Amino acid sequence: MTVSVVQFGGSNCDRDAVRALQDVGVDAERTWHEDGLPDDP
């Protein structure tokens, strides 16, 4: 399972959130809000 941290224009800490999740072993990625969430395989 991959966690998506949704990124909006002007948002901050999204990179920090992804990094913190990855540091504890979670597969995480940033997703731009207009792109929608990736499909569940």
N, C-alpha and C positions, 0 to 999 in steps of 0.2 A: 504494500500500500504506500502511496506517495501522498504527502500532505502538501497542499497548495496554500501559500500565503498570498492572498489577493492584494495586488498593488494598485493604488489609485494615484492620480496626479497630486503632488504635494504631500503624499504620505511619507512618513519617516519610520525608521526602525524595522522596515520589512526585511532588509538585508540582515539586520541583527537577529530577527526572529528566525529566519532560515538558518543562519549560522548556529544559533543556539540549539535548534532542533537537530541539525546535522551532528553537532558535537556530542549529543547523547544517543546517536545511532539511528535517528529517524531520517528516512528518505524524504527530503523536502525540496520544494522549488518555489520560485516566485511566478505568479501568473498575473499578467496585466488584465485589469477588470473588463476591458472591452473584448478580450480574446475568449472569454468563457472558460469554464473548467475543462480539463482534458477528459476524454471518455474513459470510463472504467473498463479495463481490458477483460 
